[in-house]
Amino acid sequence: MAENSNWLNFLSNPRSHYIKKSMFEILKERYGKHEQILERLSSHLIVEKDLKDFLAMIIDVYEIGFFKAVEDQKEQLKKLGLGVKITSRTEN
């Protein structure tokens, strides 16, 4: 019976599965503690634009956090007298 309910939920909002899967890939072992809020959010993101906007926001948050961490580390190394230049793999 629960399996039929899950299938009906998926059919009523297939984007919900995509949101939860995407968040699982980002959060990994931390997904469980956020599952309930993701479940509630995903039931409201029913149009394609909402889904794209939500995922773009998550990517922005992730990117901002990454660059802040990099800058914080550069500052720490600078205090130790070390210069740091971060380049992409394609730069020579």
PyMOL commands that set and color helices and strands:
alter all, ss='L'
color gray80, all
select helices_A, chain A and resi 2-12+14-42+48-79
alter helices_A, ss='H'
color red, helices_A
deselect
rebuild
show_as cartoon
